[in-house]
Amino acid sequence: MFNWLYKKKETRTKDFSHIEIDIHSHLIPGIDDGVETIEEALEMIKVFQELGYRRIYTTPHIIWDCYKNTPEIILNGLEEVRMAASKAGLTLEINAAAEYFIDEHFVDMLQNGQELLTLPGNRLLVELPYSTPLLNTSETLFSIIEKGYKPVLAHPERYTYYYSDPSIYQKLVGQGCELQVNALSLGSYYGDNVQKMANWLLKNNLITFLGSDAHKIQHLEQMGRNNKQNYLVTYPFMNQKLL
Ligand SMILES: [Fe+2]
């Protein structure tokens, strides 16, 4: 079973071994816009290993208008992926959290004390709309802190409405929010503006975590092509400090 996993010659170098732990991906089949099949998930897990990762936290979207995922759905999916990976002889440690879109449903869950899936250190991975700002981003992030969580803002470099005043990122970090930039944003994958913003965040030491945000194998393959960049070894990403 799963012999197809070993057909391709291993050609990638392990240049993400300094990052060691990935905190953002979409590897649970069929529950968001990430992988659709278990085979796809296994293929990606194999590439994560080849890139030098040792542990991942996969983070399905919870966006109540599109993906009504619950801890039960995500954890059942995690179990399925773990079992298949183990049968296929893959050794990567696989865990799950979630990527919470800040919508009414999220605010309700937060206020009602419902179970939320966290990264180590009681961190909550949250995302914002891409093109229209929320009215109360700062307040919501602060209420996450008040409830005892640490907000990790996913791909801040992709929120176009902040480009005119990037000092907002300094304020958010000052408030206690951590920033997770996508590895592919530091190259040209999402376009010039995203790359420019990601590199600005890097230069200003505002990034806490590097994430793959891998939805499909092509994302990891592209990361493999970009993996000679100096920032991987010189920038103090905190990924490997997550216990
Ligand atoms: Fe994501």
Boltz pocket constraint, residues with backbone or C-beta under 6 A from the ligand:
constraints:
  - pocket:
      binder: B
      contacts: [[A, 24], [A, 25], [A, 26], [A, 59], [A, 99], [A, 154], [A, 213]]
      max_distance: 6.0
